[in-house]
């Protein structure tokens, strides 16, 4: 479901978010706190204080999707909140790393290649 349609950007809300918020509450947070458009093709990702639950907000054609993941064991390696309430833009690959329990920076991962010619 998450990868069915094209994803624009992925934005992480650094630090904890109150996950009692529903779709409307998270959309307001995206609009007012992050100054971003919740109706864009981007994913907006939020994590709770214990770092064992994640919600992902996404607009799709005529309605919002709200994905929810709860870990039975372990924690997400979530980036801490910086001084300002600014989300971190990551790519879809990094989101998959986070959801799999890995850190955003993977020093042994192959870098993305943007070459468009054959030698």
C-alpha positions as a printed Julia matrix, in Angstrom:
119×3 Matrix{Float64}:
  0.0    0.0     0.0
  2.7    2.46    0.97
  4.56   2.06   -2.32
  1.55   1.69   -4.65
  1.59   5.25   -5.96
  4.52   7.64   -6.44
  5.86   9.37   -3.36
  7.08  12.96   -3.58
  9.23  13.6    -0.54
  9.36  12.06    2.91
  9.38  14.35    5.93
 10.21  13.15    9.44
  8.96  14.98   12.49
 12.09  14.86   14.64
 11.6   13.99   18.27
  8.37  12.66   19.76
  4.85  13.45   18.56
  1.62  12.84   20.45
  0.23   9.94   18.41
 -3.23  10.35   19.92
 -3.65  12.85   17.08
 -5.84  11.63   14.26
 -5.6   12.48   10.56
 -6.91  16.01   11.09
 -4.57  16.71   14.0
 -1.51  15.51   12.1
 -2.54  17.44    8.96
 -2.82  20.63   11.05
  0.62  19.93   12.5
  2.05  19.57    8.98
  0.4   22.79    7.81
  0.93  25.06   10.8
  4.07  23.78   12.54
  6.05  22.6     9.51
  4.63  25.11    6.99
  4.16  22.3     4.44
  1.19  21.23    2.33
 -0.46  18.08    3.73
 -2.24  17.63    0.36
  1.05  17.16   -1.53
  2.3   13.75   -2.67
  4.7   13.65    0.28
  4.74  11.31    3.25
  4.75  12.84    6.74
  6.16  10.51    9.38
  5.68  10.81   13.16
  7.0    8.74   16.08
  5.91   8.53   19.73
  8.04   9.25   22.82
  8.82   5.56   23.45
  9.91   5.22   19.8
  7.91   2.03   19.3
  5.02   3.46   17.26
  4.96   5.36   13.97
  2.2    7.08   12.02
  2.56   8.08    8.37
  0.17  10.6     6.85
 -0.37  10.65    3.1
 -2.82  12.36    0.73
 -4.05  10.2    -2.16
 -6.41  11.63   -4.8
 -9.5   12.27   -2.67
 -8.59  11.37    0.89
 -5.9   10.79    3.49
 -4.21   7.52    4.33
 -2.97   7.03    7.87
 -0.5    4.18    8.25
  0.25   2.96   11.76
  3.04   0.66   12.87
  3.67  -0.69   16.36
  6.77  -2.68   17.25
  6.32  -5.61   19.6
 10.02  -5.45   20.55
 12.71  -2.85   19.97
 12.66   0.81   19.1
 12.91   2.95   15.99
 16.2    4.82   15.66
 14.47   8.18   15.49
 16.37  11.46   15.13
 16.05  13.77   18.16
 14.27  17.11   17.93
 16.57  19.99   17.13
 16.04  23.48   18.56
 13.39  24.39   15.98
 10.35  22.35   14.98
 11.62  21.68   11.46
 11.02  18.3     9.81
 13.89  16.43    8.19
 13.54  15.6     4.49
 14.71  12.07    3.71
 14.29   9.75    0.74
 12.07   6.68    0.57
 15.08   4.38    0.97
 15.96   6.0     4.31
 12.35   5.64    5.45
 12.55   1.9     4.75
 15.76   1.78    6.84
 14.03   3.51    9.75
 11.01   1.21    9.55
 13.38  -1.79    9.52
 15.09  -0.59   12.71
 18.17   0.92   11.11
 19.65   4.41   11.43
 19.18   7.1     8.77
 22.88   7.0     7.9
 24.1    3.65    6.62
 27.83   3.99    5.9
 28.04   0.61    4.14
 25.06   1.19    1.83
 25.74   1.75   -1.84
 25.22   5.4    -2.78
 22.5    6.21   -5.25
 23.8    6.46   -8.83
 22.31   9.15  -11.04
 24.18   8.27  -14.25
 22.02   8.28  -17.36
 24.51   7.18  -19.98
 26.09   3.85  -20.9
 29.86   3.78  -21.27
